[in-house]
């Protein structure tokens, strides 16, 4: 995010956005705020007129009613500031979300123009046309809209290019795993057979101990191969009605008892309970590891308008910026002794259940992983 903030500062200098503009925007806020809901209504009326943008909204995590509230909040921040790193982070996230829901980039430019026009019209209503104050207000509004659009387009392009590169790497990875997975199973099978024979003929306690260690490592190697193959194969989902509330409570009680739970009862999904349990275990164990022995981990499961929201928060060091954009790729990890398959598998299982997963900063100081997924009985 530091790189994007530096870009934001460079853009400020380029278009001449200064502290004087910030003062003007903050002064305009109370005058223009009453008009925000009307501008938002016009904005979404235009969005829903076009088939592509309307279809993109249905692929998102929220309904139009929630998105309207989000846009009003965005407009408040536009005028209130502060225009700091957190502001830039929130703006950058918008571009990334548009990539996730496959909204064509040109709609972002058109959408910003709708907001500009709405703000210009309201400015003419609250300020004397042609006055020095009106001129300064118009320039400040134009500059902040330019800045926001530039940030969103930058992160849109950045994430789109990263996604294309990621798809190419995953294709290569899949071909490699598929070709060597079977070949590795054969020597591991021979080692297992030989271990069985040697254990039956060895009475020396020290030798037996070393043979047991070899057996444990063979089992670990087999498990790694299995996880790799699960990433590239379309395992059929053994779908059934799953009480996710009950599954989550039971799973974490047995595998991560130190996690603080906040689970709404009776949330059901259509899915594979074994694979969903794997998601819960991987996220919980990951959070517990990074939080450390004295840290905190909180897990939540609640209903949302379009389904459910499941999250894990930890008080650990947070997400390493160097891998933020590749966090859910195979073999990417900062965990000591980890091989980088857990989050990649979580993402794949989540998407196969019609959900999405994202990572962000936690209020506990560490990382937050959030899953949104369809639920049985949710508002369609």
N, C-alpha and C positions, 0 to 999 in steps of 0.2 A: 504493500500500500504506500510505502514511502516514495516509490518511484512515481506513482500516480499523483501524489501530493506535490511532488516537485514539478510535474507536468502542469498541474493546476496553477501553481505559482508562476510558471513561465507564461501560461495563457493569460493570467491576470495582467502581467506586464505588457504582453503583446497587444491586448485590446484596451488597455488603460483603465482597468478596474482598480479603484483605489479605496482608501479608507473613507473618502468623501462619499463614494457610491454606497458603501455600507451604511453610513449614517442616513443617506437619502432613503434607502430601502427600508430601514427600520422605522423611519418616520412615515413611510407610506403604508406600513402594515395595517395599522388600525383603520385607515381610510378604505383600503381595498379588501380587507378580510370579509366584510359582509357579502361581497360579490363572488367569493370563491365557489360556493356551492353551485351558483348559476353557470359559472365557467366550466365546472366539472360536468354538469349535466350536458352542456353543449359538446364537451370533449367526448364523452362516451356515446352520445347520439351519433357523432361522426364516426367513431370507431366501429360501432355496430352496423353502420351502413355498408361496410366493405367485408366481403366474404372472408378474405385471408386474415384480416385482423380479428374478426369475430371468431374464426376458428382457432386462432392462437390463444384467445382468452379461455376457450374451453379446455385447452391443454395446460393452462396455468393451475395454480394451487388455490386460487380464491375466486369467488363469484364477483359479479360486477358491483354489487352493493358494497362489498368489502373494499374493492379496488377504488371506488369513489372516495371512501374515507381515507385511503392511503394517499390519493392524489391531493385531497385537501391538506393533509399533513405535509406533503411535499411542498405545496404552495406556501404554507406558513413558514416552513424552514427556508424557503427561497428568500423571504423578506426579513426573517428574524435572525438568520445565522445561528451561531457563529460559523464563519466559513473556514473551518479548521479541518484537521485530518479526519475527524469523525464525519463531518459533513461530506467530504470527498469520498469516504468509504461508502456512505449510504448512496451517493449518486452513482458511483462505480457499480454498485450492486444491481442497479436498475438495468444497465447494459447487459450484465451477465444473465439476469433473469430473462431478458428478451431473447437471448441465445437459447436458453433452456426450453422456452416455449415455442421456439422457431418462428418468432415474429420477424418478417422481412425488415431489413434495416431502414428502408426508405420511409416506413411508417413512423419511425421515431422522429424524423425531420418534420413530417406532416403533422404529427401530434404536437410537437413543440410550437409549430406555427399557429395551431388552434389556440394554444395557451397565450401566445404573444398577442394575437388579435383580440382575444378576450380582455387581456390586461390593458391594451391600448384603449379600447373602447371605454373601460371603466376609468382610466386615468383622465380621459377627456370630460368625464362627468364630475370628477372631484377636484380638478385643478383648472385654473383659468388658462384657456388656450392661448399659446404664444408667449406666456410669461417665462421668466428665467427659471422659476421653480419647476414648471411643467417640462421645460426642455431638459433640465437636469434629471428629473424623475424618469422621463422617457429613455434617456441614455442609460441610466442605471439599470432599468428593467431590461433593456435590450442586451446589455453587457452580461448580466447574471444569467439570462436565458442562453446566451451564446456559450458561456462557461459550462453550464449544466449539459447542454447538448453535446459540446465537445467531449466532456468526460464520458457521457453515456456511449457516444459513438466510438471513442477510443477503447473502452473496455469491451464493447460489443465486438469490435474487430479483433481485439486481443484474444478474447475467449473463443471466437469463431475459428481463428487460426490455430489456437491451441487444441481445440476439439478435433480439427482436421488432422493435425499432427498426431494427436492421441489415437485417433482411429487407425492411422497408418501403423503406429507402433503396436497397437493391440492386434492388428491383423498379422503382423510379423511374429509377434509373441505367440499367437494362437497356432500359427503354422509350425513354429519351433516346438512348442509343448506337445502338439499332436504327434509330431514325428519322433520325439525322443522319449515320450512317456512310456510307450510300450517297451522300448528297448531297455529302459532302466528297470522295469519290473522284472525282467528275466534274470539279470545278475542278482537283484535283491532276493528273488525267490531261491536262487542257488545258495546264497548266504544263509537264509533262514533254515533251509534244509540241513546245511552243514552244521549250523549251530545246534540244531536238535540232536544230531548224531553225537557231536562233541560233548554236549551236556550229559548225555546218557553214559558216556565213557569217562567222564572226569569226576574225580572225588576230591581233588584239591580245592579248598575253599577259596583261595585267592584266584585261581583260574576260573572257577565258577562265577566269581564276582565280575571278572572282566568279560566273560561270555554274556552275562546278563546285560552289561553296558552296551555291548555290541548289538544285542537284541533290541534294546531300547532305541538305539540310533537307527536301526533298520526300520523299526515301526514308525519313527519320526519321518524318515525318508519316504516311506510309503504314504504317510498322511499328507506330506507336502505334495507328492505327485497327484494324490487324489484331489486335493484342493485346486491344484493347477488345472486338472482336467475338468473339474466342475465349472471353472471359469470360462472354458471354451466350448463346453458341451451344453446342449439344450436339454437338461434333465427335465423329464415331465413332472409337472406339479401334481402331487397327490392332494388335489383341492378338496376341501371340506369346510363346513362352517366352524370357525375357530373363535372361541372366547379369548380374545387377545388380552383382555384384562387379567383373566385367570392364568393364562400362559405366562404372562410377564411376571406376575407376582410369584408364581411357583418357580419359574426358572431362576429369577434373581435371588430368591430365598435360598436356593440350593447351590448356586454358582458364585454369587456376589452378595453375601449377606450384609456387607457394610454399606451398601447403596441405600440412600434414603428414597423411599418410593412415594409418589403422588399419583395414584392410578384411579381413574373413574371406573366404576364397575359396569359390567355388561356391554363392553364394546366388542362387537363381533366383526370378523372379516371373512371373506372367502379366500382360503389359501392353504398352503402346505404347512402344517404345524411343525414338522421337523426343520424345514428351511427357515421358518420364522423364528424358531427357537435359536437357530444358529446366528441370526441377526442380533438377537437380544444378548446372547452370550458374548459375541465378538465385541459389540459396543460397550458392554458392561466391563469386560476384562480390560479392554483398551483404556477406558476411563479410570478404572481402579489403578492400573499400572502407572499412568502419568500423574495421578493425584498423589501417589505415594502413601506410605503408612499413616501419616498424620493428616492427609488431605481429605477433601469432601467430594462425594459424587452424588448427584441427584438425578433421578429418572422420573419422567412424567409421561402420562398417557391420558389424553383428553379428547373429547369429541370436537370436531370442527364442522362448519356448515356443510362442507363437501366431503367429509369423511372423518379422519382422525389425525392427530398430531402426536408423535412420540419423540421425546428428546432425552438426551443424556448430557449433563453438565458436569465438568470436573474443575477442580481448583489447581490443576497442574500448570505447566509452563505455557500452555497454549499451542497453537499451530505454528510450526516452523515456516516462516515466509518463503524459504527456498523451495518448499515442496507444496505450497498451498494450491497451486494450479494443477498439481499432479497427484493430489492426495488420495484419490480413489483408483489410481492405476496399480496394476500388479507390480510387485517387487519394489515399491516405493515406501520407505519407512524411516523413522528416526528412532524407533524403539530398539533398545539394546537387545540383541538376540532375536529380533523379529525379522521376518522375511517379506513382509509387505503384501500379504494375501488377505488379511482379515477385512479391511475396509473395501477392497476390490470385490470380495465375495458379498459383503453386505449390500453394496450398490447394485450388484447384479440381481440378487434375490429381491431387493426392494423394487427394482424396475420391473421384474417379472410379475410382481404382484400389483402392478399399476401405480406404484408410488414413486416418490422422488426423495433424495437425501441431500442435505446441504450441511456445510460446516461453517461455523462463525465463532465469534468471541463469546465466552460465557460470562454471565454476571458473577460467577465465582472466581473469575480471573483466568481460567484456563480455556478449554475448548468446549464448544457445544455442537453436538450432532443432532440434526432434526430430520425426522422422517414424516412425510405427509402421504397418506394412503387412503384409498376408498374404504368405506366401512358399510356394513349391511345396515340399512335403515337410515343412512344419512340423507340429508336433503339433496336431491339430484341437481 
